[in-house]
Amino acid sequence: MRLSNILKEKSIMLEMKADQKAEILAEMVRFLKTQKLVGHEKEIIEKLLQREALGSTALGEGVAIPHCKVKGLKKPVLLVGIARSGVNFEAPDGKPVRIFFLLITSPDDPSLNLQILALVAQLVKKSPELKAKLLAAKDPRQILEIIREQEEKA
């Protein structure tokens, strides 16, 4: 399984505006709803906030993987979001998060959720140039190409 097979151009946000944790999560979910990739906007935001209350999903070095499970999803939804000004996401290294990989999966397949989370974490860890390339990308297609390229190297 590859992230580039799950990620769609229409689930890539290049200019996120919010600068607080709750607002950035809501901004990403609203975007997915406008793209008709999810329904139940309030439920998803609530679940993401509940997950964050357990501990930040920020990995450090400017990357976070907020995630939750929602009933009724046929396929996993992965959003890549860029917040150029950075968001305080309570990262272990204290640095603001600029790159978000938001994952929403069905509770019917918990192993799929873990597989995708692991793929994101591995990609970020094994590709030192990934973050700079994603931040420099000019459009969603470029982001998808960068992720595809990095996956092939890994």
N, C-alpha and C positions, 0 to 999 in steps of 0.2 A: 504494500500500500504506500502511496505517495501523497504528500500534502497537495502537490500540484494537480492531482486528480480530484481532490475534494474542493479546493479553492476555486472560486469563479471570479471573473473580472468584476461582476456586479456586486461582489461582497468585499471589495477593496476600497477603503476610504483614505484619501491622501491628505486631507486637510481637516483634521478633527479640531474643534474649537474649544471644547470644555477644558477646564483646568483643575477640576476636583474629581476625586475617585467616583463618587456616585453619578455625577453629571456625565463623565466620559463613558461609563457603562450604559447609561440611558441613551446617550447620543448614538452609540454603536447599535443598540437594539432597535431604536427608532429607524435608523438607516436600513437595517435588515428588513424591517417591516415595510418600509416604502419600496424595497426591492422585491417584496412578496416572498421572502425566504422564510419568514416566521410570522406567526400570529401571536396572540397572548402576550403582548408587549409588557404589560405590568407584571405578569407572573414571571417572565424571564428576568426582568430587572430585579425583582424581589429575590429570586433564586441566586442570581449573581452576587447580590449584596450579602445574602446569607453565607455564601461560600467565602466571600472576602472576610466576613466576620470571624471565620475559623482561622484565618491567617492569610496574609497577602499572597496573591498568585504571581507577584513580581519575582522574576528570577534574579534580578540584578543586571547591571550593565545596560540599563535602559530598555529592558524587555519584560513584558508580562503576558501571562496566558490565563486570563479570566475564563472560567468555564462553569457550565451547569448542565443538568439533564432535564429535559422537558418531554412530557408525554405527547404523543401524536406526531412526532417527527419521523418522516420516512427515511431521510438521509441526514448524516451529520452536516451541520452548518459551520463553516470556518470563515471568519472575517479577519482580514489584516487591516489594521488601522495605524495611521501615522499621526502623531501629535507632536508637531515640530517644536513647540515651545516646552513640551514635557509636562508630566503630571506627577504630583506626589502620590505614589501608589504604595507607600510604606515598603519599599524595596529593602532587601537585607543589606545592601551597600549604601542605602540612603540616597541614591541617585534618582533623578526623575525618570519616569518611563516615557519613551518616545515611540516605541513599537509595541503594538498590541496584536496578539493572536487570540481572538475571542472564539471559543469553541462551544457549540451547543449540540448535545447528542440526546438520543432517546435512552430512558432508563432501562429499556428492554435489552440493551446490549452493552452492559458495563465494561466489557473488555475492549470494545471498540473505542470508547472514551479514553481509556488508559493508553491504548495503542497510539491514538492520534496525539495525545499529550506528550508521549514519549518521542514521537517523530519530531514534534516542534522543538522540544528541549534538545534533542540530538542535533538537529539542523543548526540551531543557534550556537550550540557548543562547538560543533565541528567546523563551522564556517566563520572564521574571525572577520572576514570582510563583509559578511552578510548585512550587518547592521548599517554600515556606511553606505552600502549599495542601495538598501531599501530606503534610507533617508534621502538619497540623491535621486531616486526614481521620480519621473515626471508624470507617469500615467499608470493606471491599473495593469495594462498589458505588460509594461516593463517590470512591475512587481512580480507578476506571475512568471515571467521569463527568468528573473533573478532567482526565484525560489526553485524553478525547474533546473536551472544550471547548477545551483548549489547541491541539489539532491543528487544529480548525476555524478558530482565530484565525490560525495560522501561514501 
